[in-house]
């Protein structure tokens, strides 16, 4: 990690945001295994530096599109924690009134155009948002989060082509965790993903578990986009610690697609994004007295979010009759 020029408060806020994602996801994992949550759950644990680094480099009004693994992006962009938990619980107080669930958290007021259950579904949405920003000349940038598996979708090339041809203010951010659902990506993907983007736009590959490296790369891409320089491709090399989804054992039926040694390697203090960042903070002169209160604060917020969701009202299924139309009030 290198010096970002951030002050102490800003550096601790990066830690705060990564811990918020990690602890929220760990709590959701336990709740799922206890049978407290409806529906599927795809967790972001291990990739926190990628989402936090990227969103820290964006302005509040900038757009992002997410994936089915979207809790981390939502929180990194400033999404409301209580409303996210309530949404995952299927409660009226949820960010989508309980009608979207885990894979569809969104908040347009914060530039969060939504998570997406369709692999690669965010490409065209982000491209459209970038096109709108260019037409309005409002200074906004659209960033599309996607995984290495989604890079094999045809909409990836199509969206890069349009973004390049029209010089849209857009960032394609590939979170390359080496896994495509239950498949090791290298067995189904030819060549390097970054090479696909080089024909269209500037590219960079960074350590996705280094929050400062991600922040720096996305800052440069956002500056280029705002100045009229068109789109960029940023690839963050990272790893998801949990499975494709929390119920994956039922899908695999005893099969495996990665080893325990691989997971142990990525969760080591040298590679885990939070452990290594905390070690770096200590090397910069911060003490446990600086770091421990951040952990305690996040723990309190997580438990408050669980209580908020548990005490919420069950979803109103009749909203389905009104939420489908823009001209009807829910």
N, C-alpha and C positions, 0 to 999 in steps of 0.2 A: 504494500500500500504506500501511496505517496501523499505528501502534504496537499490538501485540497484548498487551503486558504480559509477554511471554515474556522469560526471561533468555537470555544468550548461548548456553548449552548447548542450550536448547530450540529456539532459532532455527536453530542449526547442525544440529539433528536433523531439522528440516523439510527442510533442504537434503539431508541424508544420505538420507532416505527417497525424495525425488524423484530423486536421482541413482541410487539403487539400482534404481528402476524403469526409468529411461532407459537406463542402461548394461546392465542385464540384457536389455532388449528389443533394444537395438542388437546385443548379442552373439548373441542368438537369431536375429535377422534374418540375420546373417552365416552362422551355422550352417545355417540353412534353405537359403540359397543355395548352400552347399557340399554340400548333399544329406545332411547329418548327422542330420536330424530326420524322423521319420515324421509323416504327417498334416498338417493345415492349421495355420496360425499367424496369429492376429489380434492385432495389436500396439496398445499403448496410448500410444505415443510422441506427445507433445504435450499429453496430458491429465493429466500427473502431479500438477499442483496441485489438481485436482479430487478425486482419490482420496486424496491425502495430507492435504489440508485437512479433508476429511470424516471420515476415519478417526481423525485426531488429536483430533477433537472427541468421539469416542465412547469409552466405557469398554471395557476388554478383554473383558468378558463380553457386551457388546452384539452383536446379530446383524447381519450384512450378507448380502444376496444380490447376485450379480454378473451379468455378461453373458458373451457369447462372447469379449469383449475383457477377460478377467478377471485377467490376470497382475498388473496394476497395483493392483487392489483387494486381491488376495490379499497382495501384499507390503506395501501400505500398512497393512493390518490386522495385520501381524506374522507372516505366513506364512513358513515356513522356506524359504530360498532354495535350498539344496541339494536338498530334497525336491521343489521345484517343477521344477527343471531335470531331475531324475531322472524325474519324471512325464512331462515333455514328451519326453524321450528314450524313454519306454516301458520303464522299468526298475522292478524290484521295490522299490527303495528310494524310489520316488516317493510323494508324499503320498496318492495313491489306488492305490498298489502297481502303478503303470504301467497300470492298467485304464481310466483316465479320459482321460488325455492333456491337451493344451493347453486345451481348452474346458471342462474339468470339475475344475479344482483346487478343493479344499475342505479345511477343517480345523475341525471342530465345536468342538474344544477352544479355538479362538481366536475363535469366533463366526462363522466363515466358512462359511455354509451352501452355498456352491458357486457356481462359474461355471455358465453354462447355454447350451447350443447352440441353444435355442429362443428366438427373439426375443420378449421380454416374458415369458419363463418365470419370472422371479423375482418378479413381482407377487404372485401367490397364495401363494408360499412365504413371502415376507416378511410378508404379512398374517397367515398362520397362525402364524408365529413371534411376531408382536406380540400376537395373540389369546392365545397360550399364556402370554406374559409377563404379560398383564393378569390372566388366570385365576390364575396363581401369585403375582401381586403381588410379583415378584422384582426390580423396578426396571430391568429390561432394556428397551432400545429396539431396534427392528428398522429398519434402513435398507435400502431397495431402490435399487440403482443401475440405471439404464436409460438408453437413448439416445432421441433424438428420433424415430427410426423406430419404436421400440417403443411410443411414446405413441399410435400409431395402432391398437394392438391393443385389442380389446374388454375384455380383462382389466384394462387401466389404469383405465377408468371403474368397472368392477365392484369392483375392489380399493379405490379411493378411496371409493366409496360405503359399503362395509362398514367401512372404517377410520374414516370419519366418523360413521356411525350408531352404532358401538360405542365411539367415542372411544378407538381403539387407540393405544398408544405407538409410533408409526411415522413414518418420514421417507421421502417419495418424492423421490429425488434424480435429476433428469433431467440427464444430461450432453449438452447440446445442442451437437453439433459440426457441425450443418448438413448432415450427410450421412447418408443411409439406404442402407447398403451401397454400391451403384454409382449412386445417384440423389441429386441435390441435393434436400434435404428440402422446400424451399419449393415445389417443383413438384408435390408429392404431398400436402401438408399444408395444410389451410385454417385460417386464423386463427393466433393465438398459443397456444402450448402452455400457458402459464401461466394463460390464461383458462379452460381446461378444469378446472383445479384450484380456481379461486377459489370455485366453488359449494360446495366441500366443506370447505376448510381454509385456514389462513393460507398465504400464498405469498410468495416472494421470488426475484428473479432477480439473480445476481451474476456478476462477472467470474470465469469458471472458470479463468483462468490466473493468478489472484492467490490464492496459497495461504492468505494471512491472511484475505482476504475470505470464502473458502469455509469456513475454520475457524470464523470468527465466526458465519456464518449457520447452520451445522449445530449449533454449540454452543447457539444460541438455540432451535433446533427441538428439540434433545435435552432441554434444560431444560424446555420446554413439555410434551413427552411424558412425562417422568418425574414431573412435577407433576400429571398427570392431565388435562392440557389437550388431549389428542388428537393427531392427526397434523398434519404440515406438508408443504408442497411447496417444495423448493429446486431452482432451475434454475441450472446452471453453464454459462455460455457459453464454449465452448472449441473445439478443433480437433484432429483427428487428422492427424498429419503423413504417416504411411505410408498405404497403400491399405487397402481393406476387409480384405484378407488378402494375405499375401506372394506368393501365386501369382495375383494378380488379372489380370496381363497375359494369362494363358491364357484367362480368362473374358471379358475385354474384346475380345480379338481385334483390337487396334488402335484400339478406341474410347477416348474420354476423357470424363470427367464433371467435371473441374475443370482449372484452368489452372496452369501453372508459376508464374505471377505470384501467384496466390492462395496457393500453398504458400510461396513466398518471403516474402510479407507476414506470414504467420503464424509463420514461423521467424525473423523479425527479432529483434534483441536487445530491442526494445521490447515484443514480444508473446510470445516464447517464455517459458514459465513459469519455467524454470530460469535462463536468462540474466538476466531482469529481477529475479528474486529475489536472485541473486548481486550484481547492481548495487545493489539496495536494501540488502543486508547491508553492502556497502562504504560506502554513504552513512551507515550507522549507526555507522561507525567500525571495522568489521572489515577485516582486511588479507588479502592473498593467503596469508600464513602461517597464517591461520585456515581458509581455504577449501581450499587445495591438499591438505592432509592428508586431507580428507574424500574428495576425488576418488581419492587413492591408496588409501585404505582400501577403497572400493567396487570399484576395479579388482581388488584382490587377492581380494576376496570373490567376484567374478564368475568369475575364472579358477579359483578353488578349486571353485566349483559346477560348472563345465564338467568339470573333472577328476573330481569325485565322480560325476557322471552317466555319463561315459564309462567309468568303472571299475565301474559297477553291473552287476547281474545282469539278464539279459533277463527280461521279464515271464513269469510262470507263467500260461499261458492256461487252465489247469484251475481257476484261481480263479473262473472264470465259474460253476462248479457250486456254489460256496459263498457267494460275495458277493451272490447274488440273495436270500438269505434271512437274516432277522435272528437266527434261532435256531441258526445253524450257525457253527462256528468256521472261519475261513479258514486 
